[in-house]
Amino acid sequence: MTPSPTTPWRLPQVPDASFAAALFDLDGVLTPTADVHMDAWRRMFTDYFESHGITPAYTDADYFRYVDGKPRYDGVRACLASRGVTLPEGTPDDAPGAETVCGIGNTKNEAFAAILRDEGVTPYPGSVALMDHLESIGCAMAVVSSSRNAPAVLEAAGLAHRFEIVVSGQVAADHGIAGKPAPDTYLYTAELLGVPKELAVVVEDAISGVQAGRDGAFGLTVGVDRGVGADELLEHGADIVVTDLKELVD
């Protein structure tokens, strides 16, 4: 059972409310790996579209519209569908390069792993400041990520020791839990923490993530603007938007 916080978490932006848990997305919220994912998707889809004569060409707008924050294979399926392309689903064991949704997704994952291995990752200083604050008051924390690479990213960033509960894309797949924008992974995580959803704060940088927070009726959904845009985050479900998590430290 997760202990109650020794001091309620009060955010400067909502002084009349207090919370007991923070449910963090990972890529783009705690670590700048959203940029790594974005680069890996760009490389993979650019090569695939060019080699198959698919138009229009892939752009970063496609990443935010069809891919950002979603489970990997959902992102592949949605982006291909935007060009009228349908492929067999395949299985997660498909080799990178296979002409299936899973094979294409695994090609992207191979590119991401190579970038992470070669360049490493450093967490955002403001995110570390917030985690330090929450630890000091005994506030429960967990990571809820669509990425199956979440444990490896946390390890590479030196954050793994901070989170007993990590609900990754792999955990969701193993348990048959719907991914974002459905709220199910966040609801599942709150249950694991033993914290009512009304006392939990969802912290997200993706449209699909703030949609999940809104649709799950959590106590608060915080949007972190790393490029999507504050208006977009607010429109799709964020209650407040910040540009750095240090802003959430009272």
Secondary structure, 3 states (H helix, E strand, C coil): CCCCCCCCEEECCEEEEEECEEEECCECCCECHHHHHHHHHHHHHHHHHHHHCCCCCCCHHHHHHHHCCCCHHHHHHHHHHHCCCCCCCCCCCCCCCCCCHHHHHHHHHHHHHHHHHHHCCCCCHHHHHHHHHHHHHCCEEEEECCCCCHHHHHHHCCCHHHCCCEECHHHHHHHCCCCCCCCHHHHHHHHHHCCCHHHEEEEECCHHHHHHHHHCCCCEEEEECCCCCHHHHHHHCCCEEECCHHHHCC
